[in-house]
Amino acid sequence: MKIIILGAGQVGSSLAQNLASEANDVTLVDINSRLLQDIQDRLDLRTIRGNATHPDVLRQAAAEDADMIIAVTSSDEANMVACQIAYTLFHTPTKIARVRAQEYLSYPQLFSPDAIPVDVLISPEQLVTQYVKRLIEHPGALQVLDFAGGKVRMVGVRAYYGGPLVGHELRTLGEHMPGDHARVAAIFRRGKPIIPEGDTVIEAGDEVFFVAARKSIRAAMSELRRLDKPVKRIIIAGGGNIGKRLAQALEERYQIKIIERSDIRTRQLSEDLQSSIVLLGDAADEELLLEENIENTDVFCALTNDDEANILSGMLAKRLGARMVMSLINRAAYVDLVQGSEDIDIAISPQQATIGTLLAHVRRGDVVMVHSLRRGAAEAIEAVAHGSATNSKVVGRAIEDIDLPAGTTIGCIVRGDHVLMGHHDTVIEPEDHVILFLVDKRRIRDVERLFQVGVTFI
């Protein structure tokens, strides 16, 4: 696939890295030559220095032959103009734009072929807000991912001593959870993947990913760890776009306090939020945190636009008694450094939250959802099975008869409103939504080919 990425910032460069490693023809456009040179030294792709909104620059990037243009520059306006030019002058089939401002997103009618021709809108702030909200709803989870319109969730948890399943074989899960409500999709032990089999024994410290119907998530989590108490009190550090969105999404159900350094922004937040308490101050101020009873706080979310401030305030909050700490971190190196440390429970990467949504539109076959896991090393995907037994490699076949690539497991199948766990004798039917887990994302092309229908399908 020929893909043009406009913007070599953190999302653009992360996306380029994901796509270039999968044999796509990737061209990266940015005005910063030093940034482009650094990326070209590491990746096999083409770079062009220039303004992403200039027609000549897009022509130089071969926009007339491109299958897709992904505009992720730092400017909403530049992203929208680039999509307009790609549509009008070069007839690029698929146009994706990152748009952050709520002032644009509030008017979806703006984005159509008759107005601004953007096929897919990406809002990192909205994606991160949803991501954090799911984590708060499932205390103790490392990652919570939605599939099939929310009917199925994949949850990553760390197994602890005392969990009923810890120290036992996976086949005993059915004894604890009668009714076949959950399935372990993958296990990571000391950073290395283990393909789950019936005789695989869960060890304390394992990072376990399982899939379950939404209503069964809490019961499945209880098999691996002592369940944390439900969340009541939340402190949000940073009243920017993400902090404000999260407070608005949560304030009806939880007690929210939001700490903001800007006097003007604090006043604005107090007017826009309904029941949240807005505090003017520094989230890394020990006295302020103690005054606000940090030791009784269930979740501390550091969501400023400064990685270092988020890390430091998160560490301080944890040491002062906050039960769970999440920090928003943009730099990939920082994410790997602090994820799972004693002081910060969850490092939130906006890039990984955004890239999964973008990849769903890049994948071949009918792939409707992609989630990037373990900082991009693995993927969970939702693919729709089309065709019949005569022209499909999956339809009409039991899972044990499907030639799955090494390191790939089928976690569950969504058939209409029914969620079926994936067993060796489960047969795939047409239009089933199949949830797969890949511990080696380099095999994604093999998985895509499985779900592509032969030429006889009409």
C-alpha positions in Angstrom: 0.0 0.0 0.0 1.3 3.5 -0.9 0.8 5.8 2.1 1.8 9.4 2.6 2.2 10.6 6.2 2.1 14.4 6.7 3.9 15.4 9.9 6.9 13.7 11.4 6.1 14.4 15.0 5.6 11.8 17.7 2.4 10.3 16.1 3.7 10.6 12.5 7.1 9.0 13.3 5.5 6.2 15.4 3.1 5.5 12.6 5.8 5.5 10.0 7.8 3.0 12.1 4.8 0.7 12.3 4.0 0.9 8.6 7.5 0.8 7.2 8.2 -2.4 9.0 5.3 -4.1 7.2 6.5 -3.6 3.6 4.3 -0.6 2.8 5.5 2.1 0.5 5.7 5.0 3.0 6.5 8.7 2.2 6.9 11.1 5.2 6.5 14.8 4.7 7.6 17.5 7.2 9.2 21.0 7.2 11.9 19.9 9.7 14.9 18.4 7.7 16.7 17.3 10.8 13.7 15.3 12.0 13.3 13.7 8.6 17.0 12.8 8.5 16.9 11.1 11.9 13.9 9.0 10.8 15.4 8.1 7.5 18.5 6.9 9.2 16.4 4.4 11.1 13.7 3.4 8.7 13.3 2.3 5.1 11.1 5.0 3.8 11.1 8.1 1.6 11.2 11.6 3.1 10.3 15.0 1.6 10.9 18.3 3.2 8.2 20.8 2.6 4.9 22.3 3.7 2.2 19.6 3.8 -0.5 22.0 2.5 1.4 23.0 -0.7 0.1 21.1 -3.9 3.7 20.9 -5.3 4.9 19.1 -2.2 2.0 16.6 -2.3 2.7 16.1 -6.0 6.4 15.5 -5.2 5.2 12.9 -2.7 3.3 11.2 -5.5 -0.2 11.9 -4.1 -1.8 11.0 -7.4 -0.7 7.4 -6.9 -1.2 7.1 -3.2 -3.8 4.8 -1.7 -4.0 6.9 1.5 -2.9 10.2 3.0 -2.6 10.5 6.8 -2.4 14.2 7.9 -1.0 14.3 11.5 0.8 17.7 11.6 0.5 19.8 14.7 -2.0 22.1 13.0 -5.7 21.0 12.6 -6.1 23.6 9.8 -3.1 22.2 7.9 -4.4 18.7 8.2 -7.8 19.7 6.8 -6.4 21.7 3.9 -4.0 18.9 3.0 -7.0 16.5 2.7 -8.9 19.0 0.6 -6.0 19.4 -1.8 -5.5 15.6 -2.0 -9.2 15.1 -2.8 -9.5 18.0 -5.3 -6.2 17.7 -7.2 -5.1 14.1 -6.8 -8.2 12.1 -6.1 -6.5 10.2 -3.2 -9.0 7.5 -2.2 -8.6 7.6 1.6 -7.9 10.7 3.6 -7.3 10.7 7.4 -6.8 13.8 9.5 -5.9 14.4 13.1 -8.3 17.1 14.4 -7.9 18.2 18.0 -10.1 21.3 18.5 -13.5 20.5 19.9 -14.8 23.6 18.0 -14.4 21.5 14.8 -15.4 18.2 16.2 -18.7 19.6 17.4 -19.8 19.9 13.8 -19.5 16.5 12.1 -21.3 17.8 9.0 -18.1 19.8 8.2 -16.4 16.5 7.2 -17.9 15.2 4.0 -17.1 15.1 0.3 -19.3 18.2 -0.2 -17.5 20.2 2.6 -14.0 19.2 4.0 -13.3 15.8 2.4 -11.9 13.9 5.4 -12.8 10.2 5.4 -11.6 9.4 9.0 -11.2 11.9 11.8 -8.7 11.1 14.6 -8.9 13.0 17.9 -6.0 11.9 20.2 -7.6 13.7 23.2 -10.8 11.9 22.8 -9.1 8.5 22.4 -6.9 9.0 25.4 -9.9 10.1 27.5 -11.8 7.0 26.6 -8.7 4.9 27.3 -8.2 6.4 30.8 -12.0 6.1 31.5 -11.9 2.3 30.8 -8.9 1.9 33.1 -10.7 3.7 35.9 -13.8 1.5 35.4 -11.6 -1.6 35.8 -9.2 -1.0 38.8 -6.1 -3.1 38.6 -6.1 -3.4 34.8 -3.0 -2.4 32.8 -5.0 -2.1 29.5 -8.7 -2.3 28.6 -9.6 -2.6 24.9 -13.0 -2.6 23.3 -14.1 -4.9 20.4 -17.3 -5.5 18.5 -18.8 -2.2 19.6 -18.1 -2.9 23.2 -19.6 -6.4 23.4 -16.1 -7.8 24.0 -13.2 -6.4 26.0 -9.6 -7.5 26.1 -7.9 -6.8 29.5 -4.3 -7.0 30.5 -3.6 -7.6 34.2 -0.5 -8.6 36.2 -1.0 -11.9 38.1 -0.4 -11.7 41.8 0.2 -14.3 44.5 -3.1 -15.4 45.9 -5.1 -15.3 42.7 -7.1 -18.5 42.3 -5.6 -19.3 38.9 -2.0 -18.4 39.8 0.1 -21.5 40.1 -2.5 -23.6 38.2 -2.9 -24.7 34.6 -5.1 -22.6 32.3 -7.5 -25.5 31.7 -8.7 -25.1 35.3 -10.2 -21.6 34.5 -13.4 -23.3 33.5 -13.7 -24.8 37.0 -13.7 -21.3 38.6 -15.8 -19.6 35.9 -18.4 -22.1 34.7 -20.2 -21.2 31.5 -17.1 -20.5 29.3 -17.1 -16.7 29.8 -13.4 -15.9 29.4 -10.3 -17.0 27.5 -6.6 -16.2 28.0 -5.3 -14.8 24.7 -1.6 -14.3 25.6 0.9 -14.2 28.4 4.1 -12.2 28.8 6.6 -13.5 31.3 9.6 -11.2 32.0 8.8 -9.4 28.8 8.7 -12.5 26.5 5.5 -13.9 25.0 4.1 -17.3 25.9 1.4 -18.9 23.7 -1.3 -20.1 26.2 -2.0 -23.8 26.1 -4.2 -25.9 28.4 -1.2 -27.0 30.5 0.4 -23.5 30.7 0.8 -22.6 34.4 0.2 -18.9 35.4 3.0 -17.5 37.5 2.9 -14.5 39.8 4.2 -11.4 37.9 2.9 -12.7 34.5 1.2 -10.0 32.3 -1.9 -11.8 31.2 -4.2 -10.7 28.4 -7.7 -12.3 28.4 -10.8 -11.7 26.4 -14.3 -11.8 27.8 -17.8 -10.6 27.3 -18.1 -7.1 28.9 -20.2 -8.4 31.8 -17.6 -11.1 32.7 -14.5 -8.9 32.9 -14.5 -8.4 36.7 -15.0 -12.1 37.4 -12.1 -13.0 35.0 -9.8 -10.4 36.7 -10.5 -11.9 40.1 -9.0 -15.2 38.9 -5.6 -13.5 38.6 -5.4 -11.0 41.4 -7.3 -9.7 44.4 -9.8 -7.2 43.1 -9.2 -3.6 43.9 -11.9 -1.6 45.6 -14.1 0.4 43.2 -12.8 3.9 42.5 -14.5 6.9 44.3 -12.0 9.7 44.5 -9.9 11.0 41.6 -7.4 13.8 41.3 -6.5 15.0 37.8 -3.3 17.0 37.4 -3.6 19.3 34.4 -6.8 21.1 33.1 -5.9 21.0 29.4 -8.1 19.4 26.8 -7.6 15.8 28.1 -7.9 16.7 31.7 -11.1 18.7 31.1 -12.6 16.0 28.9 -11.9 13.3 31.5 -13.4 15.4 34.3 -16.6 15.9 32.2 -16.8 12.2 31.4 -16.4 11.1 35.1 -17.8 13.8 37.3 -21.3 12.3 37.5 -20.1 9.0 38.9 -16.9 10.0 40.9 -15.6 12.7 43.2 -13.3 14.7 41.0 -10.6 17.3 41.9 -8.6 18.9 39.1 -5.4 20.9 39.7 -4.4 23.5 37.1 -1.5 26.0 37.2 -3.1 28.7 35.0 -5.3 31.2 36.7 -7.3 31.9 33.5 -7.7 28.2 32.7 -8.8 27.5 36.3 -11.6 30.1 36.1 -12.7 28.6 32.7 -12.7 25.1 34.1 -14.8 26.1 37.1 -17.4 27.5 34.8 -17.5 24.6 32.4 -17.4 21.7 34.9 -20.6 20.8 36.9 -19.5 19.1 40.1 -15.7 18.8 39.9 -13.6 20.8 42.4 -11.1 23.0 40.5 -7.9 23.9 42.4 -5.3 26.6 41.3 -1.8 25.2 42.0 1.1 22.9 41.2 0.3 19.2 41.2 3.9 18.6 42.3 3.4 20.7 45.5 3.5 18.3 48.4 1.6 20.6 50.8 -1.2 21.0 48.3 -1.5 17.2 47.8 -1.5 16.6 51.5 -4.2 19.3 52.0 -6.4 17.6 49.4 -6.1 14.2 51.2 -3.9 12.5 48.6 -3.6 9.5 50.9 -7.3 8.8 50.5 -7.2 9.2 46.7 -8.0 6.2 44.6 -6.6 7.4 41.3 -4.1 10.2 40.5 -4.0 11.1 36.8 -1.2 13.3 35.7 -2.3 14.7 32.3 -0.4 17.9 31.7 1.5 18.4 28.4 4.9 18.1 30.2 6.2 14.5 30.5 8.7 15.3 33.3 6.0 17.1 35.3 3.7 14.1 34.9 6.3 11.6 36.0 7.4 13.7 39.0 3.9 14.6 40.2 2.9 10.9 39.7 5.8 9.6 41.7 5.1 12.1 44.5 1.4 11.3 44.6 2.2 7.5 44.9 4.7 8.1 47.7 2.2 10.2 49.6 -0.4 7.4 49.5 -2.4 7.5 46.2 -3.7 4.0 45.5 -3.1 4.1 41.7 -1.2 6.5 39.6 -1.4 7.1 35.8 0.9 9.5 33.9 0.5 10.7 30.4 3.9 10.3 28.6 4.6 11.2 25.0 8.2 10.1 24.7 8.4 6.4 24.0 11.7 6.0 25.9 10.1 7.4 29.0 7.1 5.1 28.6 9.4 2.0 28.7 11.3 3.5 31.6 8.4 4.0 34.0 5.8 1.5 32.9 5.1 -0.9 35.8 7.6 0.8 38.2 6.9 1.0 41.9 5.8 4.7 41.7 3.8 4.8 38.4 1.3 2.1 37.8 0.3 2.9 34.2 2.2 5.0 31.6 -0.4 6.3 29.0 1.0 6.8 25.5 -1.1 9.0 23.3 0.7 7.6 20.3 -0.2 4.0 21.0 -3.9 5.0 21.6 -3.9 6.9 18.3 -2.0 4.5 16.1 -4.4 1.6 16.8 -7.2 3.6 15.3 -5.1 4.5 12.3 -3.9 1.0 11.7 -7.5 -0.3 11.4 -7.8 1.7 8.2 -4.5 0.5 6.8 -5.0 -3.2 7.4 -6.0 -5.3 4.4 -8.9 -7.7 4.5 -12.0 -6.6 6.5 -10.2 -5.5 9.7 -12.5 -3.2 11.7 -10.4 -2.7 14.9 -6.7 -2.7 15.8 -5.2 -2.2 19.2 -1.5 -1.9 19.7 -0.2 -3.7 22.8 2.9 -3.7 24.8 4.1 -0.4 23.2 3.6 -1.7 19.7 5.3 -5.2 20.0 2.0 -7.0 19.7 -1.5 -6.4 18.3 -5.0 -7.4 19.0 -7.3 -7.2 15.9 -10.9 -7.7 15.0 -11.5 -9.1 11.6 -14.8 -10.0 9.9 -15.0 -13.3 8.1 -16.7 -13.1 4.6 -17.4 -15.6 1.9 -18.0 -19.3 2.1 -16.1 -22.5 2.6 -15.2 -22.5 -1.1 -13.5 -19.1 -1.3 -12.5 -18.3 2.3 -9.6 -19.7 4.3 -11.5 -19.3 7.6 -15.3 -19.6 6.9 -16.7 -23.1 7.5 -13.5 -24.2 9.2 -12.9 -25.1 12.9 -10.2 -23.1 14.6 -7.9 -26.1 14.8 -8.0 -26.5 11.0 -7.1 -22.8 10.2 -3.5 -22.3 9.3 -2.8 -19.5 11.8 0.6 -17.8 11.7 3.0 -18.7 14.5 2.2 -16.7 17.7 -1.4 -16.0 16.7 -4.4 -17.1 18.7 -8.1 -16.6 18.2 -9.6 -15.4 21.5 -13.3 -15.2 20.8 -15.9 -14.8 18.1 -18.8 -12.4 18.1 -21.8 -13.8 16.2 -24.6 -11.3 16.2 -25.3 -10.5 19.9 -23.6 -13.7 21.1 -20.0 -13.9 22.3 -18.3 -17.3 21.8 -14.9 -18.2 23.3 -12.5 -19.6 20.7 -11.9 -23.4 21.2 -10.2 -25.8 18.9 -13.5 -27.1 17.5 -15.3 -23.8 17.1 -16.4 -23.3 13.5 -16.2 -19.8 11.9 -19.4 -18.7 10.1 -19.9 -15.9 7.5 -20.0 -12.4 9.0 -18.4 -13.6 12.3 -16.3 -11.0 14.1 -13.1 -12.8 15.0 -10.8 -11.3 17.8 -7.2 -12.4 17.3 -4.0 -11.7 19.3 -0.6 -11.5 17.6 2.5 -11.6 19.8 4.6 -11.0 16.7 3.1 -8.1 14.6 5.4 -9.0 11.7 3.0 -11.8 10.9 0.1 -9.3 10.3 0.2 -9.8 6.5 -0.4 -13.5 6.9 -3.4 -12.8 9.1 -4.8 -10.3 6.6 -4.5 -12.9 3.8 -6.5 -15.3 5.9 -9.5 -13.0 5.9 -9.3 -11.9 2.2 -11.9 -13.6 0.1 -10.9 -15.5 -3.1 -11.8 -14.1 -6.6 -14.9 -16.3 -6.8 -16.7 -14.4 -4.1 -19.3 -12.0 -5.4 
